[in-house]
């Protein structure tokens, strides 16, 4: 753990308040003024995201959403509203999502899985015109979140994992918009160079979750009398961590050296490596600690549940197939 993960723990203090409250404090104190992705500070940005994932994945999900929103606005040549806490609400899972009524100038619909549903002041909302059929027509809005026009659906998140991330479906009730609230031209959200790079930032948070498991199992073993089987599994977990660390650090350096931020191979490499590390850590960590940690270490149990849920937004086989296919198509990085 000598590259991306080297500083991913020292700069994010523990907290004893709800993640939404802590997010607001971090924004107010300027602690989330991260370097922009692809502009020379990518390793630093990903390291900070990993640091939050290492401490608490629910908070890290909110941190990632806010910092991603700021980066998206920057890419569009705009600035975030000073002091505002942001989220990015763009999901269209299950055929749902936000719809744009140009005639009435309102947004309607139900947007699924909006993290920070009760915590954010503003959201970047991706809405589709009623007659449109694909993402090329989607419009990105920067809008205030108010109870009268954006109502979180209580109970729409039922999983134990990531329960503190305040991720709920949100019903839009004639949410008004104006020309000033339109961030960019239709299709900007998915077609911009930073869209894929943002996905690598999420992978940095997953990697932070792996580091959090590493911290727990090391502390557990130091407080006990480990047998050779447990230390062997600890060695296997250390290898997992260092491999993912090296992949993410190399990718960050490639981006900062001028690699095309939208290069699919760089982003897919990060996401596949972090997901693989998480999957293997979720298997190894309980073998190392044994059953007592589940009963006596609430943080460890919650971290396991959070990482299990969070990393499942990765479409493992689809993204591996995409990355493998690039090697067959002559990706210049495939033989490195």
Secondary structure, 3 states (H helix, E strand, C coil): CCCHHHHCCCCCCCCCCCHHHHHHHHHHCCCCCCCCCCCCCHHHHHHHHHHHHHHCHHHHHHHHHHHHHHHHHHHCCCCCCCCCCEEEECCCHHHCEEEEECCCCEEEEEEEEECCCCCCCEEEEEEEECCCCCHHHCEEEEEECCCCCEEECCCCCCCCCCHHHCCEEEEEEEEECCHHHECCCCCHHHHCCHHHHHHHHHHHHHHHHHHHHHHHHHHHHHCCCCCHHHHHHHHHHHHHHHHHHHHHHHHHHHHHCCCCCCCHHHHHHHHHHHHHHHHHHHHHHHHHHCCHHHHHCHHHHHHHHHHHHHHHHCCHHHHHHHHHHHHHCCCCCCCC
